[in-house]
Amino acid sequence: MTEPFHPPGTPEYAAFPLAATGGPAGVFTARSVADVVRAVAAARRAGRPLRLVTTGLALGRTAPLTGSLLLRPLIDAPVQVNPDARTARVPAGRTWGDVLPAALRHGLTAVHPASAAVGVIGYLLGGGVSFYGRRFGLASNMVRSLTVVLAGGEVVEARATNRPDLLWALRGGGGGIGVVVAAEIELVPMPAVVTGTAWWDLADAPRLGPLWQAWARAAPLEITTSLRLLTRAGRRVLALDGVAVAPDRHVVDEMMSRLPAPLANTWAPAMLPLTHPDRPRPAASQSDSALIRELDEEGWARLQEAALTVELRQLGGALATPATSGGALDRLAAPLLYYAAGAAEELRAVRSALGPFLTGYTAPTFVDHFDLPQRTLDDYTRVRVERIRHDADPAGLFAGDIDAVRK
Ligand SMILES: Cc1cc2nc3c(=O)[nH]c(=O)nc-3n(C[C@H](O)[C@H](O)[C@H](O)COP(=O)(O)OP(=O)(O)OC[C@H]3O[C@@H](n4cnc5c(N)ncnc54)[C@H](O)[C@@H]3O)c2cc1C
């Protein structure tokens, strides 16, 4: 067998958290950079695809694991916060739940996702859409350096002054370049935030949708929200949640003053805004995502009829602004991100009804299934990434981890 990978039938394979998900030929948890270099060399010698995983939350986004060697980099090193430089060095394998408390001890935070369970590296490489997004932009723009083990075994620290091509392509380029063993990210002073959820009955949807959209169009950068349609206790309701980077409720009250009176409203000052502890995805359902234009009345009506869990994330602001030092994906050029979960047939019907509003693109971290439309880069950028990827990994050792390009 391919040392150091554990084959099926061994206790290590049976105990590996994700081995059951699609039959890899071997699994290995790397605890050091030297372990990663050893694993890369072994996969190269074996001529098998090397696949990477941290939490496995996005396992469905890339090709099935069958026949591959599955590597989980879980580097045994602490998260290091430098309060003077306002940066954190995060070893591979960490989740945001490991980083945020370490940053908070210094009065700092990161442009993090809505759940602490999300892996840091997977989120950063996929762009990273935060509820701080309209204020600070995509999380991958906050990455200063990535230490990566390439297919040939070299360990490279990609930063603005060393291999900027790799740093650029790794950030939102669609994966398949190398094993990231550490990331250095910029932190921001922990702001005072207001967060919570306001609830409405479905009967308010025809008024609420257009009013929220009109507010969202000109909203201050300090606030990022998401409007969701979901079923609670057998009843269809709408929920408006998000985060306002603000010392008081002023921005939130201004938003609420433009909307119909809610059934309930929990928006209040808070410490750590982890708004969606889980994705709005009922068990055993499919999901879909797309960057969309503003909906007209008919578009809203179609969404309200759907028996799906639907989320519309407010984009714009810094999320739509090009970042001079950003990566291959440095912004999301649409006002709204649509994410829905439910029966596959219903998802297809809604996608077709949303046809006039689709931009043809989506956000990488919102794609859950390999066979769904998941175009995230324009052709020029994609080809540039492909060249860099080919130089870094000419034999395609990491090719199985490349996000599909489907329109
Ligand atoms: C509850 C929940 C809430 C979420 N909230 C948000 C949100 O607010 N905003 C948002 O943008 N996304 C959100 N996501 C999506 C999440 O950001 C993506 O699923 C992300 O890709 C997960 O990364 P991971 O490392 O945890 O997953 P994994 O499945 O372990 O990894 C994802 C991909 O990243 C690559 N990868 C992982 N580790 C490495 C490494 N060390 N080196 C190189 N490549 C690596 C692999 O190619 C892998 O296929 C959420 C997901 C869930 C389940």
The ligand as an SDF file (V2000), in Angstrom:
LIG
                    3D

 53 58  0  0  0  0  0  0  0  0999 V2000
  -23.2110   25.7100    8.3440 C   0  0  0  0  0  0  0  0  0  0  0  0
  -22.4790   26.3450    7.1980 C   0  0  0  0  0  0  0  0  0  0  0  0
  -22.3880   27.7260    7.1230 C   0  0  0  0  0  0  0  0  0  0  0  0
  -21.6760   28.3200    6.0830 C   0  0  0  0  0  0  0  0  0  0  0  0
  -21.5910   29.6740    6.0200 N   0  0  0  0  0  0  0  0  0  0  0  0
  -20.8950   30.2540    5.0040 C   0  0  0  0  0  0  0  0  0  0  0  0
  -20.7890   31.6780    4.8930 C   0  0  0  0  0  0  0  0  0  0  0  0
  -21.3280   32.4340    5.7250 O   0  0  0  0  0  0  0  0  0  0  0  0
  -20.0750   32.1950    3.8700 N   0  0  0  0  0  0  0  0  0  0  0  0
  -19.4460   31.3960    2.9450 C   0  0  0  0  0  0  0  0  0  0  0  0
  -18.7900   31.9210    2.0510 O   0  0  0  0  0  0  0  0  0  0  0  0
  -19.5340   30.0500    3.0240 N   0  0  0  0  0  0  0  0  0  0  0  0
  -20.2440   29.4710    4.0130 C   0  0  0  0  0  0  0  0  0  0  0  0
  -20.3230   28.1060    4.0750 N   0  0  0  0  0  0  0  0  0  0  0  0
  -19.6660   27.3070    3.0370 C   0  0  0  0  0  0  0  0  0  0  0  0
  -18.2030   27.0190    3.3430 C   0  0  0  0  0  0  0  0  0  0  0  0
  -17.4600   28.2190    3.3330 O   0  0  0  0  0  0  0  0  0  0  0  0
  -17.6550   26.0980    2.2580 C   0  0  0  0  0  0  0  0  0  0  0  0
  -18.3450   24.8820    2.2870 O   0  0  0  0  0  0  0  0  0  0  0  0
  -16.1540   25.8730    2.4350 C   0  0  0  0  0  0  0  0  0  0  0  0
  -15.6180   25.4100    1.2350 O   0  0  0  0  0  0  0  0  0  0  0  0
  -15.8920   24.8890    3.5400 C   0  0  0  0  0  0  0  0  0  0  0  0
  -14.5270   24.7090    3.6930 O   0  0  0  0  0  0  0  0  0  0  0  0
  -14.0210   23.4860    4.5710 P   0  0  0  0  0  0  0  0  0  0  0  0
  -12.5350   23.5070    4.5840 O   0  0  0  0  0  0  0  0  0  0  0  0
  -14.7450   23.4950    5.8550 O   0  0  0  0  0  0  0  0  0  0  0  0
  -14.5940   22.2440    3.7260 O   0  0  0  0  0  0  0  0  0  0  0  0
  -13.8520   21.0300    3.0350 P   0  0  0  0  0  0  0  0  0  0  0  0
  -14.9320   20.2370    2.3720 O   0  0  0  0  0  0  0  0  0  0  0  0
  -13.0050   20.2910    4.0100 O   0  0  0  0  0  0  0  0  0  0  0  0
  -12.9190   21.7230    1.9710 O   0  0  0  0  0  0  0  0  0  0  0  0
  -13.4720   22.4070    0.8800 C   0  0  0  0  0  0  0  0  0  0  0  0
  -12.5010   22.3940   -0.2810 C   0  0  0  0  0  0  0  0  0  0  0  0
  -11.4100   23.2170    0.0700 O   0  0  0  0  0  0  0  0  0  0  0  0
  -10.1960   22.6400   -0.3460 C   0  0  0  0  0  0  0  0  0  0  0  0
   -9.3030   22.5410    0.8020 N   0  0  0  0  0  0  0  0  0  0  0  0
   -9.6290   22.2490    2.0930 C   0  0  0  0  0  0  0  0  0  0  0  0
   -8.5220   22.2710    2.8510 N   0  0  0  0  0  0  0  0  0  0  0  0
   -7.4900   22.5690    2.0320 C   0  0  0  0  0  0  0  0  0  0  0  0
   -6.0860   22.7390    2.2110 C   0  0  0  0  0  0  0  0  0  0  0  0
   -5.4990   22.6130    3.4050 N   0  0  0  0  0  0  0  0  0  0  0  0
   -5.3170   23.0700    1.1240 N   0  0  0  0  0  0  0  0  0  0  0  0
   -5.8770   23.2190   -0.0880 C   0  0  0  0  0  0  0  0  0  0  0  0
   -7.1940   23.0500   -0.3160 N   0  0  0  0  0  0  0  0  0  0  0  0
   -7.9730   22.7390    0.7340 C   0  0  0  0  0  0  0  0  0  0  0  0
  -10.4680   21.2750   -0.9260 C   0  0  0  0  0  0  0  0  0  0  0  0
  -10.3710   21.3330   -2.3180 O   0  0  0  0  0  0  0  0  0  0  0  0
  -11.9170   20.9990   -0.5560 C   0  0  0  0  0  0  0  0  0  0  0  0
  -12.5900   20.3940   -1.6130 O   0  0  0  0  0  0  0  0  0  0  0  0
  -21.0580   27.5060    5.0910 C   0  0  0  0  0  0  0  0  0  0  0  0
  -21.1720   26.1110    5.1460 C   0  0  0  0  0  0  0  0  0  0  0  0
  -21.8950   25.5320    6.1850 C   0  0  0  0  0  0  0  0  0  0  0  0
  -22.0180   24.0380    6.2060 C   0  0  0  0  0  0  0  0  0  0  0  0
  1  2  1  0
  2  3  1  0
  2 52  2  0
  3  4  2  0
  4  5  1  0
  4 50  1  0
  5  6  2  0
  6  7  1  0
  6 13  1  0
  7  8  2  0
  7  9  1  0
  9 10  1  0
 10 11  2  0
 10 12  1  0
 12 13  2  0
 13 14  1  0
 14 15  1  0
 14 50  1  0
 15 16  1  0
 16 17  1  0
 16 18  1  0
 18 19  1  0
 18 20  1  0
 20 21  1  0
 20 22  1  0
 22 23  1  0
 23 24  1  0
 24 25  2  0
 24 26  1  0
 24 27  1  0
 27 28  1  0
 28 29  2  0
 28 30  1  0
 28 31  1  0
 31 32  1  0
 32 33  1  0
 33 34  1  0
 33 48  1  0
 34 35  1  0
 35 36  1  0
 35 46  1  0
 36 37  1  0
 36 45  1  0
 37 38  2  0
 38 39  1  0
 39 40  1  0
 39 45  2  0
 40 41  1  0
 40 42  2  0
 42 43  1  0
 43 44  2  0
 44 45  1  0
 46 47  1  0
 46 48  1  0
 48 49  1  0
 50 51  2  0
 51 52  1  0
 52 53  1  0
M  END
$$$$
